[in-house]
């Protein structure tokens, strides 16, 4: 019975580990108004693999969460931000 619970817990942990995507927090220069935020949000929501986009105007942050298996390189994120007319200053990445 003990082995069953260990296997069950291991299975749950494995599914949780691999079922999550990645979160990218990007500091963006010039992000000051809701119209700016809308342009960036629109560009990311049209990008394959993006689950959600949140924008923190006060801190100049764009927070993108991806679906399972989708990984962006820093250069890909810079290009998306640059295509909207802004400049990405920095980026952090963490698993969800």
C-alpha beads as a LAMMPS data file, in Angstrom:
LAMMPS data file: protein, C-alpha beads

96 atoms
95 bonds

1 atom types
1 bond types

-500.0 500.0 xlo xhi
-500.0 500.0 ylo yhi
-500.0 500.0 zlo zhi

Masses

1 110.0

Atoms # bond

1 1 1 0.000 0.000 0.000
2 1 1 2.878 2.331 0.783
3 1 1 4.383 1.753 -2.674
4 1 1 1.051 2.646 -4.268
5 1 1 0.989 6.063 -2.572
6 1 1 4.594 6.762 -3.481
7 1 1 3.919 5.904 -7.130
8 1 1 0.726 7.995 -7.080
9 1 1 2.514 11.010 -5.596
10 1 1 5.393 10.641 -8.037
11 1 1 2.929 10.531 -10.941
12 1 1 1.129 13.659 -9.739
13 1 1 4.411 15.512 -9.216
14 1 1 5.650 14.522 -12.681
15 1 1 2.449 15.746 -14.332
16 1 1 2.604 19.054 -12.479
17 1 1 6.246 19.540 -13.378
18 1 1 5.808 18.993 -17.097
19 1 1 2.297 20.429 -17.522
20 1 1 3.349 23.993 -16.797
21 1 1 4.776 26.525 -19.186
22 1 1 7.200 29.377 -18.679
23 1 1 6.775 32.933 -17.432
24 1 1 8.790 35.754 -19.005
25 1 1 8.990 39.091 -17.195
26 1 1 10.274 41.802 -19.510
27 1 1 11.163 45.378 -18.583
28 1 1 10.201 47.576 -21.514
29 1 1 11.231 51.203 -22.162
30 1 1 8.516 53.689 -23.062
31 1 1 5.596 51.653 -21.782
32 1 1 3.450 54.447 -20.364
33 1 1 -0.178 54.273 -21.489
34 1 1 -2.966 51.731 -22.036
35 1 1 -2.739 52.206 -25.810
36 1 1 0.928 51.127 -25.692
37 1 1 -0.018 48.148 -23.574
38 1 1 -2.733 47.132 -26.012
39 1 1 -0.315 47.011 -28.945
40 1 1 2.111 44.758 -27.095
41 1 1 -0.686 42.590 -25.705
42 1 1 -2.201 42.167 -29.169
43 1 1 1.156 41.141 -30.686
44 1 1 1.828 38.530 -27.988
45 1 1 -1.698 37.066 -28.002
46 1 1 -1.302 36.413 -31.739
47 1 1 1.973 34.563 -31.083
48 1 1 1.718 30.782 -31.048
49 1 1 2.137 29.192 -27.620
50 1 1 1.283 32.262 -25.535
51 1 1 -1.229 31.507 -22.787
52 1 1 -1.571 34.973 -21.221
53 1 1 -0.158 38.503 -21.276
54 1 1 -0.251 40.933 -18.353
55 1 1 1.082 44.463 -18.457
56 1 1 2.199 46.454 -15.421
57 1 1 2.322 50.044 -16.686
58 1 1 3.524 51.436 -13.375
59 1 1 6.673 49.309 -13.445
60 1 1 7.069 49.017 -17.225
61 1 1 6.696 45.238 -17.182
62 1 1 5.278 42.846 -19.736
63 1 1 4.536 39.430 -18.228
64 1 1 4.015 36.611 -20.711
65 1 1 3.030 33.084 -19.712
66 1 1 3.384 30.300 -22.246
67 1 1 1.649 27.014 -22.793
68 1 1 3.363 23.736 -22.053
69 1 1 6.361 23.161 -24.262
70 1 1 6.642 26.709 -25.637
71 1 1 9.986 28.348 -24.977
72 1 1 11.145 31.735 -26.276
73 1 1 14.729 32.848 -26.684
74 1 1 15.681 36.304 -25.485
75 1 1 16.183 37.387 -29.106
76 1 1 12.684 36.222 -30.076
77 1 1 11.172 38.268 -27.254
78 1 1 13.275 41.314 -28.171
79 1 1 12.061 41.059 -31.763
80 1 1 8.405 40.896 -30.729
81 1 1 8.837 43.930 -28.457
82 1 1 10.831 45.811 -31.130
83 1 1 8.133 45.071 -33.725
84 1 1 5.665 46.962 -31.520
85 1 1 7.966 50.008 -31.402
86 1 1 9.445 49.503 -27.937
87 1 1 12.762 48.364 -26.494
88 1 1 13.195 45.468 -24.101
89 1 1 15.705 46.416 -21.395
90 1 1 15.840 43.129 -19.503
91 1 1 14.137 39.773 -19.178
92 1 1 13.778 37.110 -16.521
93 1 1 12.441 33.631 -17.086
94 1 1 10.957 31.096 -14.685
95 1 1 9.122 27.802 -14.955
96 1 1 5.499 27.823 -13.876

Bonds

1 1 1 2
2 1 2 3
3 1 3 4
4 1 4 5
5 1 5 6
6 1 6 7
7 1 7 8
8 1 8 9
9 1 9 10
10 1 10 11
11 1 11 12
12 1 12 13
13 1 13 14
14 1 14 15
15 1 15 16
16 1 16 17
17 1 17 18
18 1 18 19
19 1 19 20
20 1 20 21
21 1 21 22
22 1 22 23
23 1 23 24
24 1 24 25
25 1 25 26
26 1 26 27
27 1 27 28
28 1 28 29
29 1 29 30
30 1 30 31
31 1 31 32
32 1 32 33
33 1 33 34
34 1 34 35
35 1 35 36
36 1 36 37
37 1 37 38
38 1 38 39
39 1 39 40
40 1 40 41
41 1 41 42
42 1 42 43
43 1 43 44
44 1 44 45
45 1 45 46
46 1 46 47
47 1 47 48
48 1 48 49
49 1 49 50
50 1 50 51
51 1 51 52
52 1 52 53
53 1 53 54
54 1 54 55
55 1 55 56
56 1 56 57
57 1 57 58
58 1 58 59
59 1 59 60
60 1 60 61
61 1 61 62
62 1 62 63
63 1 63 64
64 1 64 65
65 1 65 66
66 1 66 67
67 1 67 68
68 1 68 69
69 1 69 70
70 1 70 71
71 1 71 72
72 1 72 73
73 1 73 74
74 1 74 75
75 1 75 76
76 1 76 77
77 1 77 78
78 1 78 79
79 1 79 80
80 1 80 81
81 1 81 82
82 1 82 83
83 1 83 84
84 1 84 85
85 1 85 86
86 1 86 87
87 1 87 88
88 1 88 89
89 1 89 90
90 1 90 91
91 1 91 92
92 1 92 93
93 1 93 94
94 1 94 95
95 1 95 96
